[in-house]
Amino acid sequence: MTSVDPRKSESITNQANYLMTVVTSLLIASLTSSIQTGVWVPVQYFILGSFWALAAGYREIKKVIEAWTKKQQLSSS
């Protein structure tokens, strides 16, 4: 597993992956708990959903930036 050291460039991308994994696990656990108990807390799902969207959005934006950066490097060469 890669280190989560902010001085390493690969750790930044892994942080989004870790966040996505943790939040997905929490969402599944929350849904399972709500189904079993019958108690639904909308704020809880809104917060977890927001974190999930943040991680997913970061991953997609990073892909676009990397593709644009590579294109810029190729055109400047």
C-alpha positions as CSV (number, residue, x, y, z in Angstrom):
1,M,0.0,0.0,0.0
2,T,1.3,3.5,-0.9
3,S,2.1,5.9,1.9
4,V,-0.3,8.7,2.6
5,D,2.6,11.2,2.7
6,P,1.6,14.6,1.3
7,R,5.1,15.1,-0.1
8,K,4.6,12.2,-2.5
9,S,2.4,12.9,-5.6
10,E,0.9,9.4,-5.7
11,S,-0.4,9.8,-2.1
12,I,-2.8,12.6,-3.2
13,T,-4.6,10.3,-5.7
14,N,-4.7,7.5,-3.1
15,Q,-6.3,9.8,-0.5
16,A,-9.4,10.1,-2.7
17,N,-9.5,6.3,-3.2
18,Y,-9.2,5.8,0.5
19,L,-11.9,8.3,1.2
20,M,-14.2,6.6,-1.4
21,T,-13.6,3.2,0.1
22,V,-14.3,4.4,3.7
23,V,-17.4,6.4,2.8
24,T,-18.8,3.5,0.7
25,S,-18.3,1.1,3.6
26,L,-20.0,3.6,6.0
27,L,-22.9,4.1,3.6
28,I,-23.4,0.3,3.3
29,A,-23.2,-0.1,7.1
30,S,-25.6,2.8,7.6
31,L,-28.1,1.4,5.1
32,T,-27.9,-2.0,6.7
33,S,-28.4,-0.6,10.1
34,S,-31.3,1.6,9.0
35,I,-33.0,-1.4,7.3
36,Q,-32.6,-3.6,10.4
37,T,-33.7,-0.9,12.9
38,G,-36.2,1.0,10.8
39,V,-34.7,4.3,11.9
40,W,-33.7,6.5,8.9
41,V,-31.6,9.7,9.5
42,P,-31.6,11.7,6.3
43,V,-28.8,14.1,7.5
44,Q,-26.5,11.1,7.9
45,Y,-27.0,10.0,4.3
46,F,-26.7,13.5,3.0
47,I,-23.3,13.9,4.8
48,L,-22.0,10.5,3.6
49,G,-23.3,11.1,0.1
50,S,-21.5,14.5,0.1
51,F,-18.2,12.9,1.0
52,W,-18.8,10.2,-1.6
53,A,-19.5,12.8,-4.3
54,L,-16.5,14.8,-3.2
55,A,-14.2,11.8,-3.6
56,A,-15.7,10.7,-6.9
57,G,-15.6,14.3,-8.3
58,Y,-12.0,14.7,-7.3
59,R,-11.0,11.5,-9.1
60,E,-12.8,12.5,-12.3
61,I,-11.4,16.1,-12.2
62,K,-7.9,14.7,-11.7
63,K,-8.3,12.5,-14.8
64,V,-9.3,15.5,-16.9
65,I,-6.4,17.6,-15.6
66,E,-3.9,14.8,-16.3
67,A,-5.2,14.3,-19.8
68,W,-5.1,18.1,-20.5
69,T,-1.6,18.3,-19.0
70,K,-0.3,15.5,-21.1
71,K,-1.8,17.1,-24.2
72,Q,-0.1,20.4,-23.3
73,Q,3.2,18.7,-22.8
74,L,3.0,16.9,-26.2
75,S,2.0,20.1,-28.0
76,S,4.9,22.1,-26.5
77,S,7.4,19.5,-27.5
